[in-house]
Amino acid sequence: MRELLPYLRLYKRHWFGLSLGMVLAFATLFAAIGLLTLSGWFIAAAAVAGLTGMATFNYMLPAAGVRGFSIGRTFGRWAERVVSHNATFKLLADLRVAFFRKLAPLVPDQTLNVRDGDLLNRMVADVDAMDHVYLRLVSPMVVGALGVLAVSLFLGWLDPTLGLALGSCLLALLLGLPVIFYHLGKQHGRQQLEQNAATRIALLDWLQGHAELALFGAESRYRARVDNSEKAMLAAQANMANVTGWANAVLMAATGLTLVLMIWLAADGVGGRLPDPLIAMVAFTTMASFELMMPITAAFQYLGKTLTAAKRLNRITERTPSVYFPPQGHADAVQGELKLDNVSYQYPETANPALNHISLHVHAGQKVALLGRTGCGKSTLLSLLTRAWDPSNGEIHLDGKPLRQWSEPALRQAISVVTQRVDMFNGTLRDNLILACPQASDETLTQVLTQVGLQTLLAESGLNAWMGDGGRQLSGGERRRIGIARALLHDAPIVLLDEPTEGLDVQTEAQILSLLQQHCANKTVVFITHRLVGLEQMDTICLMDAGEIVEQGDHTALMAANGRYAQLRQRL
């Protein structure tokens, strides 16, 4: 149960709504038991009055009571559902926000190793399972305990023996049934949750890679994996349904046996009286009281599933980010000076470092190109500059202050990044652009799209054009230019460009390089490339190989040195 403590603490935020929901649930239960109890006594008393010819039988007050309990039960059920579900949905919303806040800093972590489908399942299904804690665990147990006490006191007021007998039976079931059905449903609940996650992962893999799977003839194999996972999920659900059936059967049997016991005890009269309609009241009170037991068996039957979901969420929320941003870090205006002092970085479980003792000083407003073949460490260096990761050794400074001491909002505001992979969201073209500048007007967005040569995307639906999941409707070059458009909109003093013109034709490449040169006239630029295009305009060119800078200087100096850079130029 320790796994549930972080989620129980969230209840303090919505204590009023949750407490009001439990009060309404108890009032509804009171009305339901009162309705059946009074109705049973009223029918029996009316029958006896008719048979004995009693002329003074007051049927007005019991009839009014039956109607009042009926209205109260109906209204209470509606009000309880509205209040408790509203509070629970707000609680789940807070939980999703809290989970995402814990998850976001972990995403760049090299050791996280969690599939996208698994993260989606934790965000959706595992968080949804947390509503069982209140709706099916806390509320039923509290209401059930109060209900047992109320019913026992009511019957005890009429006859102490009957009150003690019914209270003992209900209390034994209240304490015993949850333990039994928790152990019966624990394994099946865990299997159901795990199979739901496996099915979602398999289905997401099949949907996201459908085009590629069809192209390489692997579609049927992955579809079979989805089908097998779905069958296992349905089997787990069937096992849980069997446990539910047994729970209902045991509860019905317990109801019958308790009813026989109570009628036997009341058969000679209630409270020392001769046998009268109160016997019917005792019988109907006994049957009605078992309504409070129905949600309790289900609560602990699904507790194993809830605990498994909590453990899966805790594996994320209790994980410490590998990169820590101080809450009160530097947030000064950024000039754009970058300095790398003997920086090294080694990926987990690799033998050789990706970067090895890199030292580089980039003055504010200077343009630096990192040139080298694929795998030489250029993109790794960019990730260190954005603090996706921290160096294994050495230090990076921004405007003379260690990068580790800057606050995250200030650092993100100071840097515009065009990465090799441009992430597109399943939304409109406008939605995918205003991420970089939320206050940008439609006119500004249209102008930037025209600058990067994407005005054709505005032909039909304009900025409302739907991009689809991952921007699959766009070509690789168009997605790359969307990334450049975001960098233009962000307008930060530092611009990091990782292969910005990869996948573009020669004419478009020249246009984009000219646009970037104009936009970055007074900015600090780190330009990562493996192509020898546009390097003449760079203040410094760093040729990298095997994680080290092997040559450094401007274009003219490197050509005069007749080293590796000059040899590469001569091969063109």
C-alpha positions as a Python dict, from the first residue, in 0.01 Angstrom:
ca = {
    (1, 'M'): (0, 0, 0),
    (2, 'R'): (303, 228, 27),
    (3, 'E'): (281, 281, -349),
    (4, 'L'): (-49, 468, -306),
    (5, 'L'): (79, 726, -56),
    (6, 'P'): (190, 986, -317),
    (7, 'Y'): (-158, 978, -470),
    (8, 'L'): (-341, 992, -139),
    (9, 'R'): (-151, 1313, -63),
    (10, 'L'): (-307, 1473, -371),
    (11, 'Y'): (-648, 1440, -204),
    (12, 'K'): (-569, 1742, 11),
    (13, 'R'): (-616, 1964, -294),
    (14, 'H'): (-975, 1846, -344),
    (15, 'W'): (-1068, 1746, 10),
    (16, 'F'): (-1396, 1936, 7),
    (17, 'G'): (-1533, 1777, -310),
    (18, 'L'): (-1415, 1430, -212),
    (19, 'S'): (-1552, 1462, 142),
    (20, 'L'): (-1882, 1598, 12),
    (21, 'G'): (-1902, 1303, -225),
    (22, 'M'): (-1866, 1061, 67),
    (23, 'V'): (-2132, 1247, 267),
    (24, 'L'): (-2370, 1229, -28),
    (25, 'A'): (-2286, 859, -78),
    (26, 'F'): (-2373, 789, 286),
    (27, 'A'): (-2695, 992, 258),
    (28, 'T'): (-2790, 796, -54),
    (29, 'L'): (-2718, 467, 121),
    (30, 'F'): (-2922, 582, 420),
    (31, 'A'): (-3212, 671, 192),
    (32, 'A'): (-3189, 337, 6),
    (33, 'I'): (-3188, 132, 327),
    (34, 'G'): (-3460, 349, 475),
    (35, 'L'): (-3675, 311, 163),
    (36, 'L'): (-3666, -70, 164),
    (37, 'T'): (-3695, -93, 543),
    (38, 'L'): (-3995, 139, 569),
    (39, 'S'): (-4161, -12, 260),
    (40, 'G'): (-4133, -364, 403),
    (41, 'W'): (-4275, -262, 738),
    (42, 'F'): (-4549, -51, 574),
    (43, 'I'): (-4669, -334, 351),
    (44, 'A'): (-4666, -585, 637),
    (45, 'A'): (-4837, -343, 878),
    (46, 'A'): (-5102, -250, 624),
    (47, 'A'): (-5173, -618, 560),
    (48, 'V'): (-5208, -690, 932),
    (49, 'A'): (-5428, -383, 979),
    (50, 'G'): (-5656, -498, 698),
    (51, 'L'): (-5683, -851, 831),
    (52, 'T'): (-5759, -743, 1186),
    (53, 'G'): (-5995, -465, 1084),
    (54, 'M'): (-5790, -193, 1248),
    (55, 'A'): (-5963, 135, 1166),
    (56, 'T'): (-5704, 373, 1313),
    (57, 'F'): (-5404, 266, 1106),
    (58, 'N'): (-5209, 577, 998),
    (59, 'Y'): (-5094, 519, 643),
    (60, 'M'): (-5025, 886, 559),
    (61, 'L'): (-4695, 926, 743),
    (62, 'P'): (-4539, 596, 621),
    (63, 'A'): (-4648, 675, 265),
    (64, 'A'): (-4492, 1020, 291),
    (65, 'G'): (-4176, 861, 432),
    (66, 'V'): (-4156, 613, 145),
    (67, 'R'): (-4193, 895, -106),
    (68, 'G'): (-3938, 1109, 76),
    (69, 'F'): (-3682, 827, 90),
    (70, 'S'): (-3744, 754, -279),
    (71, 'I'): (-3687, 1115, -382),
    (72, 'G'): (-3385, 1142, -152),
    (73, 'R'): (-3233, 825, -294),
    (74, 'T'): (-3276, 943, -653),
    (75, 'F'): (-3144, 1293, -588),
    (76, 'G'): (-2863, 1166, -365),
    (77, 'R'): (-2744, 918, -626),
    (78, 'W'): (-2732, 1191, -892),
    (79, 'A'): (-2566, 1447, -664),
    (80, 'E'): (-2311, 1194, -537),
    (81, 'R'): (-2215, 1095, -892),
    (82, 'V'): (-2179, 1458, -1001),
    (83, 'V'): (-1975, 1569, -701),
    (84, 'S'): (-1749, 1266, -661),
    (85, 'H'): (-1677, 1222, -1032),
    (86, 'N'): (-1610, 1593, -1075),
    (87, 'A'): (-1362, 1584, -787),
    (88, 'T'): (-1207, 1263, -920),
    (89, 'F'): (-1165, 1402, -1272),
    (90, 'K'): (-996, 1712, -1130),
    (91, 'L'): (-774, 1484, -923),
    (92, 'L'): (-678, 1280, -1231),
    (93, 'A'): (-607, 1601, -1423),
    (94, 'D'): (-371, 1715, -1147),
    (95, 'L'): (-212, 1371, -1146),
    (96, 'R'): (-151, 1381, -1523),
    (97, 'V'): (4, 1727, -1497),
    (98, 'A'): (222, 1616, -1206),
    (99, 'F'): (325, 1300, -1394),
    (100, 'F'): (413, 1498, -1707),
    (101, 'R'): (619, 1746, -1504),
    (102, 'K'): (816, 1453, -1365),
    (103, 'L'): (843, 1287, -1705),
    (104, 'A'): (957, 1587, -1914),
    (105, 'P'): (1302, 1626, -1751),
    (106, 'L'): (1361, 1251, -1789),
    (107, 'V'): (1300, 1229, -2165),
    (108, 'P'): (1660, 1315, -2269),
    (109, 'D'): (1797, 1065, -2014),
    (110, 'Q'): (1997, 798, -2195),
    (111, 'T'): (1908, 534, -1935),
    (112, 'L'): (1529, 584, -1935),
    (113, 'N'): (1475, 320, -2205),
    (114, 'V'): (1092, 335, -2215),
    (115, 'R'): (892, 289, -2536),
    (116, 'D'): (662, 567, -2658),
    (117, 'G'): (365, 332, -2636),
    (118, 'D'): (452, 245, -2276),
    (119, 'L'): (474, 612, -2181),
    (120, 'L'): (136, 672, -2347),
    (121, 'N'): (-14, 382, -2154),
    (122, 'R'): (120, 517, -1824),
    (123, 'M'): (-11, 864, -1903),
    (124, 'V'): (-359, 736, -1993),
    (125, 'A'): (-447, 393, -1856),
    (126, 'D'): (-228, 387, -1543),
    (127, 'V'): (-342, 733, -1435),
    (128, 'D'): (-705, 635, -1500),
    (129, 'A'): (-657, 334, -1273),
    (130, 'M'): (-588, 575, -987),
    (131, 'D'): (-957, 670, -974),
    (132, 'H'): (-1009, 329, -809),
    (133, 'V'): (-829, 461, -501),
    (134, 'Y'): (-1110, 702, -421),
    (135, 'L'): (-1417, 574, -607),
    (136, 'R'): (-1363, 205, -530),
    (137, 'L'): (-1149, 201, -217),
    (138, 'V'): (-1155, 503, 12),
    (139, 'S'): (-1518, 609, -39),
    (140, 'P'): (-1676, 259, -24),
    (141, 'M'): (-1479, 165, 289),
    (142, 'V'): (-1564, 488, 474),
    (143, 'V'): (-1929, 479, 369),
    (144, 'G'): (-1946, 105, 444),
    (145, 'A'): (-1808, 147, 797),
    (146, 'L'): (-2053, 429, 869),
    (147, 'G'): (-2337, 227, 719),
    (148, 'V'): (-2262, -77, 935),
    (149, 'L'): (-2255, 145, 1243),
    (150, 'A'): (-2583, 318, 1150),
    (151, 'V'): (-2771, -6, 1072),
    (152, 'S'): (-2643, -173, 1390),
    (153, 'L'): (-2750, 122, 1605),
    (154, 'F'): (-3093, 135, 1441),
    (155, 'L'): (-3165, -235, 1498),
    (156, 'G'): (-2997, -218, 1837),
    (157, 'W'): (-3246, 53, 1934),
    (158, 'L'): (-3529, -189, 1851),
    (159, 'D'): (-3358, -503, 1981),
    (160, 'P'): (-2994, -515, 2104),
    (161, 'T'): (-2956, -881, 2007),
    (162, 'L'): (-3063, -818, 1649),
    (163, 'G'): (-2843, -510, 1621),
    (164, 'L'): (-2541, -698, 1752),
    (165, 'A'): (-2606, -996, 1523),
    (166, 'L'): (-2644, -796, 1203),
    (167, 'G'): (-2356, -565, 1295),
    (168, 'S'): (-2128, -863, 1360),
    (169, 'C'): (-2219, -1027, 1028),
    (170, 'L'): (-2168, -706, 832),
    (171, 'L'): (-1843, -625, 1011),
    (172, 'A'): (-1706, -975, 946),
    (173, 'L'): (-1790, -941, 578),
    (174, 'L'): (-1651, -587, 567),
    (175, 'L'): (-1318, -709, 701),
    (176, 'G'): (-1307, -1055, 543),
    (177, 'L'): (-1435, -1016, 188),
    (178, 'P'): (-1184, -746, 88),
    (179, 'V'): (-891, -964, 196),
    (180, 'I'): (-1024, -1269, 13),
    (181, 'F'): (-1102, -1094, -314),
    (182, 'Y'): (-785, -887, -304),
    (183, 'H'): (-582, -1210, -316),
    (184, 'L'): (-814, -1360, -579),
    (185, 'G'): (-796, -1056, -806),
    (186, 'K'): (-436, -948, -741),
    (187, 'Q'): (-271, -1164, -1005),
    (188, 'H'): (-547, -1117, -1264),
    (189, 'G'): (-552, -741, -1211),
    (190, 'R'): (-179, -714, -1266),
    (191, 'Q'): (-200, -932, -1577),
    (192, 'Q'): (-486, -724, -1713),
    (193, 'L'): (-295, -399, -1669),
    (194, 'E'): (26, -538, -1818),
    (195, 'Q'): (-158, -690, -2114),
    (196, 'N'): (-338, -362, -2177),
    (197, 'A'): (1, -191, -2191),
    (198, 'A'): (148, -459, -2419),
    (199, 'T'): (-150, -436, -2654),
    (200, 'R'): (-126, -59, -2675),
    (201, 'I'): (247, -76, -2749),
    (202, 'A'): (200, -342, -3019),
    (203, 'L'): (-89, -152, -3177),
    (204, 'L'): (100, 178, -3173),
    (205, 'D'): (403, 13, -3335),
    (206, 'W'): (181, -135, -3606),
    (207, 'L'): (1, 193, -3676),
    (208, 'Q'): (308, 418, -3674),
    (209, 'G'): (514, 188, -3892),
    (210, 'H'): (233, 62, -4116),
    (211, 'A'): (371, 210, -4437),
    (212, 'E'): (722, 75, -4377),
    (213, 'L'): (592, -264, -4262),
    (214, 'A'): (381, -298, -4575),
    (215, 'L'): (678, -196, -4791),
    (216, 'F'): (904, -464, -4644),
    (217, 'G'): (639, -734, -4620),
    (218, 'A'): (635, -745, -4239),
    (219, 'E'): (283, -614, -4189),
    (220, 'S'): (124, -956, -4130),
    (221, 'R'): (383, -1050, -3866),
    (222, 'Y'): (326, -732, -3667),
    (223, 'R'): (-51, -763, -3710),
    (224, 'A'): (-30, -1116, -3568),
    (225, 'R'): (159, -974, -3271),
    (226, 'V'): (-126, -727, -3213),
    (227, 'D'): (-387, -1006, -3239),
    (228, 'N'): (-200, -1232, -2995),
    (229, 'S'): (-160, -948, -2748),
    (230, 'E'): (-528, -864, -2777),
    (231, 'K'): (-627, -1227, -2712),
    (232, 'A'): (-411, -1231, -2400),
    (233, 'M'): (-571, -905, -2287),
    (234, 'L'): (-923, -1047, -2337),
    (235, 'A'): (-824, -1361, -2148),
    (236, 'A'): (-705, -1147, -1856),
    (237, 'Q'): (-1034, -955, -1864),
    (238, 'A'): (-1227, -1285, -1866),
    (239, 'N'): (-1035, -1405, -1561),
    (240, 'M'): (-1119, -1083, -1381),
    (241, 'A'): (-1485, -1123, -1482),
    (242, 'N'): (-1481, -1472, -1328),
    (243, 'V'): (-1356, -1325, -1002),
    (244, 'T'): (-1635, -1066, -1019),
    (245, 'G'): (-1888, -1344, -1068),
    (246, 'W'): (-1756, -1530, -765),
    (247, 'A'): (-1770, -1209, -561),
    (248, 'N'): (-2135, -1157, -650),
    (249, 'A'): (-2216, -1521, -576),
    (250, 'V'): (-2048, -1509, -235),
    (251, 'L'): (-2224, -1184, -152),
    (252, 'M'): (-2565, -1326, -251),
    (253, 'A'): (-2501, -1637, -42),
    (254, 'A'): (-2394, -1425, 255),
    (255, 'T'): (-2707, -1214, 214),
    (256, 'G'): (-2930, -1521, 217),
    (257, 'L'): (-2762, -1682, 516),
    (258, 'T'): (-2766, -1360, 716),
    (259, 'L'): (-3132, -1306, 627),
    (260, 'V'): (-3222, -1657, 752),
    (261, 'L'): (-3032, -1590, 1076),
    (262, 'M'): (-3203, -1255, 1135),
    (263, 'I'): (-3551, -1392, 1066),
    (264, 'W'): (-3485, -1684, 1302),
    (265, 'L'): (-3373, -1444, 1574),
    (266, 'A'): (-3673, -1214, 1521),
    (267, 'A'): (-3931, -1488, 1477),
    (268, 'D'): (-4047, -1471, 1843),
    (269, 'G'): (-4081, -1095, 1830),
    (270, 'V'): (-3865, -785, 1823),
    (271, 'G'): (-3767, -611, 2146),
    (272, 'G'): (-3976, -841, 2364),
    (273, 'R'): (-4296, -778, 2169),
    (274, 'L'): (-4523, -1040, 2022),
    (275, 'P'): (-4458, -1120, 1654),
    (276, 'D'): (-4567, -818, 1452),
    (277, 'P'): (-4475, -626, 1130),
    (278, 'L'): (-4140, -534, 1285),
    (279, 'I'): (-4021, -879, 1178),
    (280, 'A'): (-4066, -765, 816),
    (281, 'M'): (-3876, -447, 899),
    (282, 'V'): (-3583, -653, 1030),
    (283, 'A'): (-3586, -874, 719),
    (284, 'F'): (-3593, -585, 476),
    (285, 'T'): (-3331, -394, 677),
    (286, 'T'): (-3104, -697, 649),
    (287, 'M'): (-3151, -722, 271),
    (288, 'A'): (-3107, -346, 224),
    (289, 'S'): (-2792, -331, 437),
    (290, 'F'): (-2605, -555, 194),
    (291, 'E'): (-2616, -277, -63),
    (292, 'L'): (-2325, -120, 120),
    (293, 'M'): (-2120, -440, 70),
    (294, 'M'): (-2148, -450, -309),
    (295, 'P'): (-1884, -187, -396),
    (296, 'I'): (-1640, -313, -131),
    (297, 'T'): (-1574, -652, -294),
    (298, 'A'): (-1512, -478, -628),
    (299, 'A'): (-1282, -227, -457),
    (300, 'F'): (-1034, -484, -333),
    (301, 'Q'): (-1078, -706, -636),
    (302, 'Y'): (-924, -427, -847),
    (303, 'L'): (-676, -317, -582),
    (304, 'G'): (-404, -536, -737),
    (305, 'K'): (-455, -358, -1068),
    (306, 'T'): (-440, -19, -896),
    (307, 'L'): (-121, -108, -707),
    (308, 'T'): (44, -227, -1029),
    (309, 'A'): (-48, 100, -1200),
    (310, 'A'): (89, 296, -904),
    (311, 'K'): (419, 104, -919),
    (312, 'R'): (451, 174, -1292),
    (313, 'L'): (388, 545, -1236),
    (314, 'N'): (628, 555, -941),
    (315, 'R'): (909, 415, -1155),
    (316, 'I'): (888, 742, -1348),
    (317, 'T'): (795, 993, -1077),
    (318, 'E'): (1055, 868, -828),
    (319, 'R'): (1336, 874, -1082),
    (320, 'T'): (1594, 1151, -1045),
    (321, 'P'): (1665, 1350, -1365),
    (322, 'S'): (2021, 1324, -1487),
    (323, 'V'): (2015, 1700, -1558),
    (324, 'Y'): (1911, 1928, -1273),
    (325, 'F'): (1810, 2292, -1326),
    (326, 'P'): (1826, 2512, -1014),
    (327, 'P'): (1488, 2680, -947),
    (328, 'Q'): (1661, 3007, -862),
    (329, 'G'): (1925, 2988, -1133),
    (330, 'H'): (2061, 3273, -1344),
    (331, 'A'): (1799, 3447, -1555),
    (332, 'D'): (1995, 3748, -1682),
    (333, 'A'): (1975, 3882, -2035),
    (334, 'V'): (2192, 3664, -2259),
    (335, 'Q'): (2465, 3816, -2474),
    (336, 'G'): (2557, 3490, -2647),
    (337, 'E'): (2913, 3407, -2542),
    (338, 'L'): (2980, 3032, -2522),
    (339, 'K'): (3290, 2868, -2379),
    (340, 'L'): (3368, 2497, -2364),
    (341, 'D'): (3647, 2413, -2123),
    (342, 'N'): (3798, 2064, -2168),
    (343, 'V'): (3454, 1907, -2227),
    (344, 'S'): (3417, 1529, -2261),
    (345, 'Y'): (3109, 1310, -2286),
    (346, 'Q'): (3066, 934, -2288),
    (347, 'Y'): (2738, 755, -2357),
    (348, 'P'): (2628, 492, -2105),
    (349, 'E'): (2760, 142, -2171),
    (350, 'T'): (3005, 254, -2441),
    (351, 'A'): (3380, 207, -2439),
    (352, 'N'): (3496, 522, -2620),
    (353, 'P'): (3392, 881, -2542),
    (354, 'A'): (3176, 1064, -2798),
    (355, 'L'): (3359, 1389, -2713),
    (356, 'N'): (3715, 1399, -2585),
    (357, 'H'): (3856, 1715, -2419),
    (358, 'I'): (3685, 1974, -2641),
    (359, 'S'): (3785, 2336, -2573),
    (360, 'L'): (3620, 2612, -2774),
    (361, 'H'): (3547, 2982, -2721),
    (362, 'V'): (3261, 3136, -2919),
    (363, 'H'): (3231, 3512, -2872),
    (364, 'A'): (2892, 3683, -2878),
    (365, 'G'): (2780, 3735, -3237),
    (366, 'Q'): (3039, 3495, -3377),
    (367, 'K'): (2955, 3229, -3637),
    (368, 'V'): (3115, 2887, -3579),
    (369, 'A'): (3081, 2582, -3803),
    (370, 'L'): (3139, 2229, -3673),
    (371, 'L'): (3240, 2015, -3967),
    (372, 'G'): (3290, 1642, -3971),
    (373, 'R'): (3159, 1308, -4084),
    (374, 'T'): (2863, 1135, -3924),
    (375, 'G'): (2939, 1005, -3575),
    (376, 'C'): (3225, 1243, -3498),
    (377, 'G'): (3038, 1407, -3205),
    (378, 'K'): (2882, 1718, -3360),
    (379, 'S'): (2521, 1648, -3256),
    (380, 'T'): (2639, 1532, -2913),
    (381, 'L'): (2805, 1870, -2865),
    (382, 'L'): (2477, 2043, -2957),
    (383, 'S'): (2290, 1836, -2696),
    (384, 'L'): (2542, 1946, -2433),
    (385, 'L'): (2494, 2312, -2528),
    (386, 'T'): (2118, 2280, -2476),
    (387, 'R'): (2172, 2082, -2152),
    (388, 'A'): (1982, 1781, -2273),
    (389, 'W'): (2281, 1610, -2107),
    (390, 'D'): (2567, 1732, -1892),
    (391, 'P'): (2934, 1673, -1978),
    (392, 'S'): (3105, 1375, -1822),
    (393, 'N'): (3404, 1602, -1763),
    (394, 'G'): (3476, 1971, -1810),
    (395, 'E'): (3244, 2269, -1802),
    (396, 'I'): (3038, 2479, -2042),
    (397, 'H'): (2990, 2851, -1974),
    (398, 'L'): (2728, 3089, -2106),
    (399, 'D'): (2821, 3457, -2069),
    (400, 'G'): (3089, 3359, -1818),
    (401, 'K'): (2852, 3160, -1593),
    (402, 'P'): (2848, 2778, -1580),
    (403, 'L'): (2564, 2638, -1782),
    (404, 'R'): (2458, 2426, -1484),
    (405, 'Q'): (2375, 2746, -1291),
    (406, 'W'): (2129, 2887, -1545),
    (407, 'S'): (1755, 2844, -1492),
    (408, 'E'): (1580, 2633, -1751),
    (409, 'P'): (1334, 2903, -1875),
    (410, 'A'): (1619, 3149, -1927),
    (411, 'L'): (1829, 2892, -2113),
    (412, 'R'): (1543, 2780, -2336),
    (413, 'Q'): (1454, 3142, -2415),
    (414, 'A'): (1815, 3218, -2506),
    (415, 'I'): (1861, 2938, -2762),
    (416, 'S'): (1690, 2853, -3090),
    (417, 'V'): (1757, 2503, -3218),
    (418, 'V'): (1703, 2339, -3556),
    (419, 'T'): (1763, 1969, -3500),
    (420, 'Q'): (1798, 1691, -3755),
    (421, 'R'): (1465, 1547, -3643),
    (422, 'V'): (1185, 1804, -3650),
    (423, 'D'): (896, 1688, -3434),
    (424, 'M'): (550, 1763, -3571),
    (425, 'F'): (233, 1735, -3365),
    (426, 'N'): (-104, 1607, -3475),
    (427, 'G'): (-256, 1951, -3510),
    (428, 'T'): (-290, 2244, -3747),
    (429, 'L'): (-5, 2426, -3916),
    (430, 'R'): (-69, 2717, -3681),
    (431, 'D'): (-43, 2492, -3375),
    (432, 'N'): (294, 2360, -3490),
    (433, 'L'): (434, 2710, -3541),
    (434, 'I'): (313, 2903, -3237),
    (435, 'L'): (506, 2661, -3015),
    (436, 'A'): (806, 2880, -3092),
    (437, 'C'): (624, 3211, -3041),
    (438, 'P'): (280, 3188, -2877),
    (439, 'Q'): (206, 3558, -2930),
    (440, 'A'): (278, 3555, -3305),
    (441, 'S'): (-4, 3678, -3527),
    (442, 'D'): (-132, 3494, -3833),
    (443, 'E'): (34, 3757, -4053),
    (444, 'T'): (371, 3688, -3892),
    (445, 'L'): (329, 3312, -3934),
    (446, 'T'): (235, 3354, -4298),
    (447, 'Q'): (535, 3578, -4360),
    (448, 'V'): (778, 3330, -4204),
    (449, 'L'): (632, 3040, -4405),
    (450, 'T'): (680, 3244, -4721),
    (451, 'Q'): (1041, 3319, -4626),
    (452, 'V'): (1124, 2948, -4593),
    (453, 'G'): (943, 2864, -4918),
    (454, 'L'): (638, 2688, -4770),
    (455, 'Q'): (369, 2923, -4900),
    (456, 'T'): (219, 2629, -5091),
    (457, 'L'): (102, 2483, -4758),
    (458, 'L'): (-133, 2781, -4728),
    (459, 'A'): (-305, 2715, -5059),
    (460, 'E'): (-617, 2534, -4936),
    (461, 'S'): (-686, 2559, -4563),
    (462, 'G'): (-422, 2817, -4479),
    (463, 'L'): (-286, 2801, -4126),
    (464, 'N'): (-570, 2562, -4037),
    (465, 'A'): (-421, 2291, -4260),
    (466, 'W'): (-399, 1964, -4065),
    (467, 'M'): (-48, 1822, -4040),
    (468, 'G'): (-138, 1471, -3925),
    (469, 'D'): (48, 1250, -3681),
    (470, 'G'): (419, 1332, -3697),
    (471, 'G'): (361, 1554, -4001),
    (472, 'R'): (338, 1248, -4227),
    (473, 'Q'): (171, 1458, -4496),
    (474, 'L'): (490, 1662, -4533),
    (475, 'S'): (813, 1565, -4703),
    (476, 'G'): (1140, 1553, -4512),
    (477, 'G'): (1249, 1883, -4664),
    (478, 'E'): (921, 2050, -4570),
    (479, 'R'): (950, 1932, -4211),
    (480, 'R'): (1306, 2063, -4202),
    (481, 'R'): (1185, 2405, -4319),
    (482, 'I'): (912, 2401, -4053),
    (483, 'G'): (1195, 2364, -3800),
    (484, 'I'): (1376, 2661, -3955),
    (485, 'A'): (1053, 2864, -3942),
    (486, 'R'): (1026, 2791, -3571),
    (487, 'A'): (1385, 2912, -3520),
    (488, 'L'): (1302, 3236, -3702),
    (489, 'L'): (993, 3287, -3487),
    (490, 'H'): (1176, 3217, -3162),
    (491, 'D'): (1434, 3490, -3240),
    (492, 'A'): (1686, 3401, -2965),
    (493, 'P'): (2040, 3546, -2933),
    (494, 'I'): (2196, 3199, -2981),
    (495, 'V'): (2110, 2980, -3281),
    (496, 'L'): (2214, 2615, -3304),
    (497, 'L'): (2174, 2460, -3648),
    (498, 'D'): (2216, 2085, -3690),
    (499, 'E'): (2227, 2004, -4063),
    (500, 'P'): (1958, 2268, -4141),
    (501, 'T'): (1967, 2214, -4517),
    (502, 'E'): (1981, 1834, -4521),
    (503, 'G'): (1731, 1693, -4772),
    (504, 'L'): (1686, 2023, -4961),
    (505, 'D'): (1761, 2076, -5327),
    (506, 'V'): (2046, 2305, -5429),
    (507, 'Q'): (1827, 2605, -5505),
    (508, 'T'): (1626, 2580, -5184),
    (509, 'E'): (1945, 2521, -4986),
    (510, 'A'): (2098, 2842, -5117),
    (511, 'Q'): (1778, 3030, -5034),
    (512, 'I'): (1765, 2895, -4679),
    (513, 'L'): (2135, 2966, -4615),
    (514, 'S'): (2088, 3323, -4734),
    (515, 'L'): (1782, 3362, -4510),
    (516, 'L'): (1967, 3223, -4208),
    (517, 'Q'): (2265, 3447, -4274),
    (518, 'Q'): (2035, 3749, -4280),
    (519, 'H'): (1843, 3641, -3970),
    (520, 'C'): (2157, 3558, -3771),
    (521, 'A'): (2351, 3873, -3860),
    (522, 'N'): (2394, 3979, -3496),
    (523, 'K'): (2351, 3641, -3327),
    (524, 'T'): (2582, 3370, -3200),
    (525, 'V'): (2559, 3077, -3439),
    (526, 'V'): (2682, 2719, -3409),
    (527, 'F'): (2638, 2556, -3748),
    (528, 'I'): (2673, 2176, -3756),
    (529, 'T'): (2725, 2016, -4095),
    (530, 'H'): (2911, 1748, -4284),
    (531, 'R'): (2882, 1937, -4613),
    (532, 'L'): (3119, 2205, -4742),
    (533, 'V'): (2847, 2458, -4822),
    (534, 'G'): (2825, 2811, -4680),
    (535, 'L'): (3144, 2780, -4476),
    (536, 'E'): (3310, 3086, -4632),
    (537, 'Q'): (3081, 3312, -4425),
    (538, 'M'): (3179, 3148, -4095),
    (539, 'D'): (3414, 3324, -3853),
    (540, 'T'): (3555, 2992, -3732),
    (541, 'I'): (3547, 2640, -3875),
    (542, 'C'): (3618, 2347, -3646),
    (543, 'L'): (3693, 2018, -3820),
    (544, 'M'): (3602, 1729, -3590),
    (545, 'D'): (3701, 1364, -3597),
    (546, 'A'): (3653, 1090, -3333),
    (547, 'G'): (3518, 1337, -3079),
    (548, 'E'): (3807, 1585, -3108),
    (549, 'I'): (3872, 1913, -3289),
    (550, 'V'): (4157, 1836, -3526),
    (551, 'E'): (4164, 2169, -3713),
    (552, 'Q'): (4034, 2516, -3629),
    (553, 'G'): (4034, 2852, -3805),
    (554, 'D'): (3851, 3054, -4068),
    (555, 'H'): (3814, 2941, -4428),
    (556, 'T'): (4114, 3138, -4556),
    (557, 'A'): (4348, 3023, -4281),
    (558, 'L'): (4250, 2659, -4314),
    (559, 'M'): (4297, 2666, -4691),
    (560, 'A'): (4640, 2827, -4645),
    (561, 'A'): (4736, 2557, -4391),
    (562, 'N'): (4673, 2294, -4660),
    (563, 'G'): (4552, 2043, -4401),
    (564, 'R'): (4257, 1807, -4395),
    (565, 'Y'): (4004, 2085, -4454),
    (566, 'A'): (4187, 2198, -4765),
    (567, 'Q'): (4206, 1840, -4889),
    (568, 'L'): (3830, 1803, -4848),
    (569, 'R'): (3773, 2121, -5048),
    (570, 'Q'): (4001, 2004, -5325),
    (571, 'R'): (3802, 1682, -5366),
    (572, 'L'): (3490, 1879, -5465),
}
